[in-house]
Amino acid sequence: MAPLSFAVFGHPIKHSVSPPIHRAFAEQFGIALEYRAIDAAPAEFNDAVQQFFADAGRGANVTLPHKAAAFALADERSEAATRVGTANVLTRLPDGRLAAHNTDGAGMVRDMTERHGIALRSKSVLMLGAGGAARGVAWNLLDAGVQTLTIVNRSRASADALAGLIEDAERVQSHDWQQLAELGCFDLIVHATSAGVLGEALPLPTSLVDEHTIGYDLSYGAAAAGFLAWAKSAGARQAVDGLGMLLETAADTFALWHGQRPQTEPVYQSMRRQTA
């Protein structure tokens, strides 16, 4: 019997550790699968996805910059995906249609609270970025009970748009990037821009940080290095990358595809040693 075919789509994608993660999960259950990384530029994404599923692909993860496109491409969308307007999972249904889902926010909150002991209730949170990654987690932070969510993006219009979509004016506000130095410090700073993935510098004022602040990057490895270094140098109490979030979102995806949720901690520890 041929292995089941899965993939992750992104641009760039060579840094992805999703293939070994899904293979490690499959080993826990004795499932034979093929999982590969597919680099598709935005103009090529729709055709590449359709070809993958036409070639007997069962499911695909989707990362930057394709999460909004994946949502738009789907024939059916889960409640989680519909709420945020983006998808990090596409699944071929028995009738050949594509279903979209988003596991980002649930995975992030689980990693923060259960793995890293980060308390979210009643905390002030700064979200850097307002794109697909930010959309995927913003609602979950509010569901987890944060007191305030301040969204800042290099394009103010995108920050305003995300704040408007959330429709919680008492807790959510948006600001210009140039206002960062005026905002004071936060309990939690979530880095959700693509700067690290693209190798771009991201100057940030140290006034955002005090001894209680935690920095959390949705990326991992080299892509998170710049933000984590800044957070530590600014005096943050804790600085965490998104490797654990990736594991938790992958486990939720695996359960969606295979009906069994794998143990994440052994794989997390293994991947942490490899990416250290």
C-alpha positions in Angstrom: 0.0 0.0 0.0 1.4 3.4 -1.0 2.1 5.9 1.8 -0.5 8.6 2.3 0.6 11.9 0.8 0.8 15.2 2.7 2.7 18.5 2.3 3.3 22.0 3.6 3.1 24.9 1.3 5.0 28.2 1.8 7.4 30.7 0.3 10.1 30.4 1.4 9.8 26.9 2.9 13.2 25.3 3.0 13.5 26.2 6.7 10.3 24.2 7.6 10.6 21.3 10.1 7.0 20.2 9.5 8.1 17.2 7.5 10.1 15.5 10.2 7.5 16.5 12.8 4.7 14.7 10.9 6.9 11.7 10.3 7.7 11.5 14.0 4.0 11.7 14.8 3.2 9.0 12.3 5.8 6.7 13.9 3.9 6.8 17.2 0.9 5.1 15.4 2.7 3.1 12.8 1.2 5.2 10.0 3.0 5.2 6.6 3.0 8.6 5.1 4.9 10.9 2.8 5.1 14.6 3.9 7.1 17.1 1.9 7.7 20.8 1.7 6.5 22.6 -1.5 7.8 26.1 -2.3 5.1 28.0 -4.2 5.3 31.7 -5.0 1.9 33.6 -4.4 1.1 33.6 -8.1 1.6 29.8 -8.3 -0.1 28.8 -5.0 -3.5 27.9 -6.3 -2.3 25.8 -9.2 0.3 24.1 -7.0 -2.3 23.1 -4.4 -4.8 21.9 -7.0 -2.1 19.8 -8.6 -1.0 18.3 -5.3 -4.5 17.2 -4.5 -5.1 16.0 -8.1 -2.0 13.8 -7.5 -3.8 12.0 -4.6 -2.7 14.5 -1.9 -4.7 13.9 1.3 -3.9 17.1 3.3 -1.7 20.1 3.3 -0.4 22.6 5.9 -0.1 26.2 4.7 2.3 28.8 6.0 3.5 32.3 5.0 2.4 34.0 2.8 -0.5 31.7 1.7 -2.9 31.5 4.6 -5.5 33.9 3.3 -5.2 32.4 -0.2 -5.8 28.9 1.3 -8.9 30.1 3.0 -10.2 31.6 -0.2 -9.4 28.5 -2.2 -11.4 26.1 0.0 -14.9 24.9 -0.7 -15.8 24.4 3.0 -14.4 26.3 6.0 -14.4 25.4 9.7 -15.6 27.8 12.3 -12.1 28.6 13.5 -10.9 29.4 9.9 -14.0 31.5 9.2 -13.6 33.6 12.3 -10.0 34.6 11.3 -10.4 34.5 7.6 -7.2 32.4 7.1 -6.3 28.7 7.0 -3.2 26.8 7.9 -4.8 23.4 7.0 -6.4 22.1 3.8 -8.0 18.7 3.7 -9.4 16.8 0.7 -12.9 15.6 1.4 -14.2 12.3 0.1 -16.1 14.1 -2.7 -12.9 15.9 -3.8 -13.7 19.3 -2.4 -11.2 21.1 -0.1 -11.9 22.0 3.5 -10.1 24.7 5.3 -9.2 24.8 9.0 -7.1 26.9 11.3 -5.2 25.4 14.3 -2.8 28.3 14.9 -4.5 30.1 17.8 -5.4 27.0 19.8 -1.8 25.7 19.3 -0.2 28.9 20.4 -2.3 29.2 23.6 -1.6 25.6 24.5 2.1 26.1 24.0 2.2 29.3 26.0 0.1 28.1 29.0 0.9 24.4 29.2 4.5 24.2 28.0 5.9 27.6 29.0 3.7 28.5 32.0 2.7 31.8 30.5 -0.4 33.2 32.2 -2.7 35.1 29.8 -5.7 36.1 31.9 -5.8 39.8 32.6 -2.5 40.5 30.8 -1.7 43.4 28.5 -0.6 42.1 25.1 1.1 43.9 22.2 0.7 42.2 18.8 3.4 43.2 16.3 1.9 42.5 12.9 -1.6 42.2 11.4 -1.3 39.7 8.6 -2.3 36.1 8.4 -0.2 34.9 11.3 -1.6 37.6 13.6 -5.2 37.0 12.5 -4.7 33.3 13.2 -4.0 33.9 16.9 -5.6 37.2 17.9 -9.1 35.9 18.8 -7.6 33.0 20.8 -5.7 35.5 23.0 -8.9 37.3 23.8 -10.7 33.9 24.4 -7.9 33.1 26.9 -8.8 36.3 28.9 -6.1 38.9 28.1 -7.1 42.3 29.4 -6.0 44.3 26.4 -4.7 43.5 22.9 -2.8 46.3 21.1 -2.2 45.7 17.4 0.6 47.6 15.7 1.6 47.0 12.1 3.9 48.7 9.6 0.7 49.4 7.6 -1.7 51.1 9.9 -4.6 50.3 7.7 -4.0 46.5 8.3 -3.9 47.0 12.0 -7.1 49.0 12.0 -8.8 46.4 9.8 -7.9 43.5 12.2 -9.0 45.5 15.2 -12.3 46.3 13.4 -12.9 42.6 12.5 -12.5 41.6 16.2 -15.1 44.1 17.3 -14.1 44.4 20.9 -13.4 48.1 21.3 -13.0 47.8 25.1 -10.1 45.5 24.8 -8.6 45.9 21.3 -6.9 48.9 19.8 -4.6 49.6 16.9 -1.7 52.1 16.5 0.9 53.3 14.0 4.3 51.6 14.1 5.8 55.1 14.7 3.8 55.2 18.0 5.5 52.2 19.5 7.8 54.3 21.7 4.8 56.0 23.2 2.8 52.9 24.2 4.6 52.0 27.4 5.4 48.4 28.4 3.4 45.2 28.1 3.1 41.9 29.9 3.4 40.0 26.6 4.7 41.0 23.2 3.8 38.6 20.4 5.9 39.0 17.2 3.7 38.0 14.2 5.4 39.9 11.4 7.3 38.2 8.5 10.4 40.2 9.1 12.4 37.3 10.7 11.4 34.9 7.9 12.5 37.4 5.3 15.7 38.2 7.1 14.7 41.9 7.6 15.7 44.0 10.6 12.9 45.1 12.9 13.9 48.0 15.1 11.9 48.2 18.3 12.0 50.5 21.3 13.2 49.0 24.6 10.5 51.0 26.4 8.0 48.2 25.4 9.7 45.9 27.9 10.1 45.8 31.7 11.2 43.0 34.1 7.8 41.4 33.8 7.5 41.3 30.0 7.5 38.0 28.0 8.4 38.0 24.3 6.9 35.3 22.1 7.7 34.9 18.4 5.3 32.9 16.3 8.4 31.8 14.2 11.2 29.5 15.3 14.8 28.9 14.7 16.8 31.5 12.7 13.5 33.4 11.8 12.9 34.1 15.5 16.5 34.9 16.5 16.4 38.6 15.9 13.3 39.3 18.0 14.3 37.0 20.8 17.7 38.7 21.0 16.1 42.1 21.2 13.7 40.9 23.9 16.5 39.5 26.0 18.7 42.6 25.6 15.8 44.8 26.5 15.4 43.0 29.8 12.4 40.7 29.2 11.8 38.1 31.8 11.3 35.3 29.2 11.7 35.1 25.5 10.2 32.1 23.6 10.1 31.1 20.0 7.2 29.3 18.2 8.6 25.8 17.9 6.2 24.5 20.5 3.3 26.3 18.8 4.3 24.6 15.6 4.2 21.2 17.4 0.8 21.9 18.9 -0.8 23.1 15.7 0.8 20.1 13.8 -0.7 17.7 16.4 -4.1 19.2 16.0 -3.7 18.9 12.2 -2.5 15.3 12.5 -5.6 14.5 14.7 -7.8 16.1 12.1 -6.3 13.9 9.3 -5.8 10.6 11.2 -8.2 10.7 14.0 -5.5 10.3 16.7 -3.6 13.0 18.5 0.1 12.3 19.0 2.2 13.1 22.0 4.0 16.4 21.4 6.5 16.7 24.2 9.0 14.0 23.0 9.0 15.4 19.5 9.4 19.0 20.9 12.4 18.0 23.0 14.0 16.2 20.0 13.4 19.2 17.7 14.6 21.6 20.3 17.9 19.8 20.5 18.2 19.8 16.7 17.4 23.5 16.4 19.4 24.7 19.4 
